[in-house]
């Protein structure tokens, strides 16, 4: 037994080394990712719900903005008790969105326009309406009995908080992964306990069958033309894992040993917010979001909260009361780590699960330009949630819809895309607005694509211009080096450098409502303003020892430093 354990550890170490050393797909360094929630992006058939043909009709807009990759939230058949994250068939498109043929058409047309497509992979659980679970919940043993984790019998005290009582024929509790209607798939336990009969080992038949099924799902959509996946709750699969996440790292390392060989130009992004674990086992991108490691970066920068994870005032806020030290020190450590190991730890602007950037009283176009500049000038592929490119609002009055209510109502950031100022904001032709999946913005004037395309000072035109600058300036893209050069004891302004070879740029931010000043050690003989919300809002003076910046309220500037 001891020899077998040593062999397994050595095999894992070799696999991890291979995955870590893998060269990233060539297109990834230039990727700009646009995250779409399909239910509310574009409705092509007038039923009030977005669909794949609606997305296909907007591909020219997506490309013209500067996005060359889209990530679609779940499109597979669902029971719709958690916004599509409760799958009933991994091999079919939900009828709301169309058909598998519609997905193939979307993939083909996107590729013809130079746009890659990532799908959402819910790897850790299914709906309790899924045929696999229905079979697993039967009293008689069958092919799917061990696809999920069940106790034998129902002791008076449940073994843990995630065990779900139920009225299924099978006499036992099952483990949920999120909501009770989402039973966890059985990928095994890191170290099964002998007295816990429900804990199967990684190599037991049930977990092995589930891993093989996961590979089949991945292959099905990649063979159709998908360019990869964002993996939901990627770190949750192996149960009772250790702090180093060795169990789930072994699983993903096995998956990537196959995947990277079968689909070398495809990628995977992880919803993990733990880049040390995620990137080391082969993920190309780990998402730094509002929890995990990202909770110490994303939250202090852009989320105003009252919990223990972040100060009550975020940095990008007109109050000008935020702090930078903790977030910058944490991000610097993460940056240095992913530069060594490969891959990227990328911060999305927001997502279907977290608040839009407008939520923290960032209501004006200038405030939104300032914070968006950070997301678009970091050394990782930018990830922009639909509508953020026009400054859509969080709609706090949006009703809870199909499982959107968890610790908060997630519908507020899932409302329809605003294409124009007409009926239903151009999202749908449905006559009765009550048939819309979620309501549109009811303010007299709301941001929309049509109006902003004709306004040179709009958020949309600013984003398009900044993405163009990023494409044309290697130092501002993923390959450029990043380092913080401002004074952490004087957080306003925030200043970081982007450099590559002889190219040198600094990005200077003042989200506050007051004029601020800051300086950095000289990097060259002159500093030329190249981009920002308004050139008149920023000034730079250079002498032999330093560059001195004066930033008026709510301003951002990118300077090119000439040696």
Secondary structure, 3 states (H helix, E strand, C coil): CHHHHHHHHHHHHHHHHHHHHCCCCHHHHHCCEEEECHHHCCCCCCCCCCCHHHHHHCHHHHHHHCCCEEEECCCEEECCCCCCCCEEEEEEECCCCCCHHHHHHHHHHHHHCCCEEEEEECCCECCCCCHHHHHHCCCCCCCCCCCECECCECCCCCCCCCEECCCCCCCECEEECCCCCCEEECCCECCCCCCCCCCCECCCHHHHHHHHHHHHHHHHHHHHCCCEEEECCHHHCCECCCCCCHHHHHHHHHHHHHHHHHCCCCEEEECCCCHHHHHHHCCCEEECCCCHHHHHCHHHHHCCCCCCCCCCCCCCCCCCCCCCHHHHHHHHHHHHHHHHHCCEEECECCECCECCHHHHCCCCHHHHHHHHHHHHCCCCCCEEECCCCCCCCCCCCCCCCCCCECCCEHHHHCCCCCCCCCHHHHCCCCCCHHHCCCCCCCCCCCCCHHHHHCCCCCHHHHHHHHHHHHHHCHHHCCCCEEEECCCCCCCCCEEEEEEECCEEEEEEEECCCCCEEEEEECCCCEEEEEEECCHHHEEEEECCCEEEEEECCCEEEEEEEEC
